Amino acid sequence: GRAERVTIGSYPDIKLKTAREKVADIQQKVKLKGKQALRDMEAEKYEDSFDSLVKGWAVMKRGEGVRELDNYLRRYEVHIKDTFGSMRPSDITKTKVQTWYHGLVNKTDVRYKDQKDAPTIGHSSANRVLKLLGQVFRESDLPDPTHGIKRFVEQSREEYLNTAELERLMDVLNSGA
């Protein structure tokens, strides 16, 4: 058959040592998967960024009438996009996600970065952001790199109604609605 060609880069953009490492990696993949490895590498060249995946997912969710979509997209913009937005989904690994996730907690919330004593991201918020990341992957039928990552333990808390909220609740209950 015809010899297959793979481009690894051009000199001087790629150094000899890096080129040799890439060739060794390609040879290992071909040894394990044969020509399928070459087809997979070709497909990866045209894979969209995670940001494109999220935009497509958002269009789908908007069509389904998801009420919380604006909150999801805000979480994506604030907490996920800078780290994973430009990456290809296939390059987002469990190890990368785990490192990022553990770095979220107690990190200054970027929305308030210019404020003195800015709030930090807590366990609950980090868990919601991780859940969103996994949801995008699962609902796009891609392997979920968040699967198996242990979530932070959240403190349960009680919520209380203020006087105005209590009065509205009583009005609704008394009206029979």
HUVEN-V305705 format. One record per residue. PSI is psi in radians with two decimals (999 if undefined). OMEGA is omega as a letter, one per 20 degrees, with the letter a starting at -180 (* if undefined). Layout:
psi=(PSI:PSI)
omega=(OMEGA:OMEGA)
//
This chain:
psi=(3.07:2.44:2.41:2.53:2.49:2.24:2.25:-0.11:3.05:2.59:2.39:0.16:-0.58:2.27:2.76:-0.77:-0.77:-0.72:-0.77:-0.72:-0.73:-0.74:-0.77:-0.71:-0.78:-0.76:-0.69:-0.76:-0.76:-0.66:-0.69:-0.71:-0.11:-2.52:-0.39:-0.59:-0.71:-0.69:-0.69:-0.74:-0.67:-0.74:-0.64:-0.53:-0.53:0.12:2.38:2.88:2.86:-0.60:-0.74:-0.67:-0.77:-0.73:-0.74:-0.70:-0.71:-0.69:-0.76:-0.80:-0.67:-0.69:-0.51:-0.13:0.57:2.13:-0.59:0.16:-0.72:-0.67:-0.73:-0.81:-0.61:-0.74:-0.72:-0.87:-0.72:-0.69:-0.42:-0.72:-0.79:-0.60:-0.81:-0.18:-0.72:-0.12:2.70:2.47:-0.64:-0.29:-0.10:1.83:2.88:-0.71:-0.78:-0.73:-0.75:-0.76:-0.80:-0.81:-0.82:-0.41:-0.25:-0.70:2.35:0.18:2.48:2.27:2.12:-0.39:-0.37:0.35:-0.44:-0.07:2.52:2.46:0.74:2.55:2.70:2.94:2.22:-3.11:-0.76:-0.80:-0.74:-0.71:-0.71:-0.70:-0.75:-0.71:-0.75:-0.78:-0.82:-0.66:-0.72:-0.78:-0.87:-0.77:-0.16:0.18:0.71:2.70:2.35:1.90:-0.12:-0.19:2.23:-0.10:2.17:2.19:2.72:2.55:2.31:2.50:2.24:2.63:2.72:2.50:2.49:2.54:2.45:3.08:-0.79:-0.73:-0.68:-0.72:-0.73:-0.70:-0.79:-0.68:-0.78:-0.75:-0.68:-0.44:-0.25:0.19:999)
omega=(a:r:r:r:r:r:a:a:a:r:j:a:a:a:a:a:r:r:r:r:r:r:r:r:r:r:r:r:a:r:a:a:a:a:r:r:r:r:r:r:r:a:a:r:a:r:r:r:r:r:r:r:a:r:r:r:a:r:r:a:r:r:r:r:r:a:a:a:a:r:r:a:r:r:r:a:a:a:a:a:a:a:a:a:a:a:r:r:a:r:r:a:r:r:r:a:a:r:r:a:a:r:a:a:a:r:r:r:a:r:a:a:a:a:r:a:r:r:r:r:a:a:a:a:r:r:r:a:r:r:r:r:r:a:r:r:a:a:r:r:r:r:a:a:r:a:r:r:a:a:r:r:a:r:r:a:r:r:r:r:r:a:a:r:r:r:r:r:a:r:a:a:a:a:r:a:*)
//
